């Protein structure tokens, strides 16, 4: 198909965010952009349950500070399963570069969230990202998923 949708590295996303408005906005933005949201959860336990169920997930977008613990634990489990991780948080953890593919600082613009996902997709595909959005840091070698 000549005019079909561009093939993405990431199709299925898991959102782990305990701020309801941020979660709502991200879910609707990403759905409108054609991503499939596997689940939107606000607790570490719920995120780990989704990952344990071996539901196909390509990318986890996770806040660090959650009501029942740290998103770092979610990142560790996701990475162990070969799932890429994007920390979306106001406080990047020290070990972020070893657990995640990138970090996007809150607050962020919607275009920056989309740009961060595209940059990670390009990096995972072995291509240098064309542009890095504001507030985004790409980690090389940390938590990268296989394409």
N, C-alpha and C positions, 0 to 999 in steps of 0.2 A: 504494500500500500504506500503510494508515494506521499500522500498528505496525512498519513497517520500520526498518532502521537509519538513523540520521541521516546525511545526505550530508556527507562530509568534503571539505575543500579538499585535504588531503594523504592519499593512500592508500598510495603507494609510497615507502618510506624506504631510504636508504643509510646504514648505520652504519659510521663510521670510528673505530675504537677499538683501541688496542694492549694494553689491560689485559684479559686473557681473562675474568676474572670479571665485570667491568663490562660487557663486550660481551655475554656470555652472559645476564646478568640483563636488560639492556636489550632484547635480541632477544626473549627469552621474554615479558617484560612487554608489549612493543609488539605481538607476535603475538597474545597473549591478548586484547588490546584491539581486535583486528580490523585492525591495520595489516599491510600486505604488506611484508616485508623483501626488498628487491631483492638486497642482498648485505650481509654483515658482513665487513669487511676491516680489516687492522691496519697497512697500509702505504699511503703516499701513492701509490706507483706503481699499486697495485691499485685504489685509489679512482679515480684518473685513467683507468685502463683501463675501468672501469664507465661513467664519464661519457663517455668517447670512443666507446664502443660504442652510444651514443645509446639505451641502455636507458631507458625512461621512469622518471624519478625526480622526486618532488614535493618532497622535503625531504632534505637531507644533515645528519646529526648527526655532527659531527666534533670530535675532540680536537685540540689544537694540537700537542702534543709527541708525535711518532710516531718509531718506530725509524729510518725512512729519510728523515726530513725534517719539514717543518712542515705541519700541517693548513691553514695559511693558503693554501698553494698549491691545495689541494683547494677551498677556499672561493672563490678567484679563478676557477677553471675552472667551478665550479658556477654562480656568479653570472653569468659570461659566457654561460652556457646558459639563464639565466632560472630557475634552480633556487634555492629558498629554502635558507638555511643557518642552522643552530643550532650555535654553538660550545658544546661540552660539555667543559669543561676547568677546571683549577685556576688557570690563568693566562690571562686574557683578553688577546689581542694588542691593541696600540695602534690598529691599523686595523680592528678588529672592526666598528665601526659603519658602515663603508663597504663591508664585505664580507658581513655577515650580517644576518639579521633579528632575531637575539637571541643571548643568552649565558646559559648555565646553569652556575653554579659547582659544581665537585665538592668534596666529596662531596654528593650530592643524594638526597632521598627519591624513591621511585618516583612518588608522587603529584605531586611537583614536576616531574619529567620530563614526565608526561602533561599537567600544567597549562601548562607552557611551550609544548608543541606546540599545545594548544588556544588559548592566547593569540596565538600567531603566526597560526594559522588565522583567528581573529577579526580580527586586524589586517589580514591580506592581503585578507579579505573586506570591509574598510572599516568594520568595527564596532569600537568600543572594547572591549578585553578586559574581561571582568567582574571578573577577579581575576588578579593576578600572583603566581605562587608565590615562595616564599622562594628567595633566591639567583639569581633570574632578572632579566635586564634586557632590555627590548624596545627595539630600535633602529628608529627611524622613517626610512624612506627607504633604509636600507642593505640591499642584497641582497634586496629584497622580490621575490617571484615574482608573476606575474600569475595571477589566479584563473581 
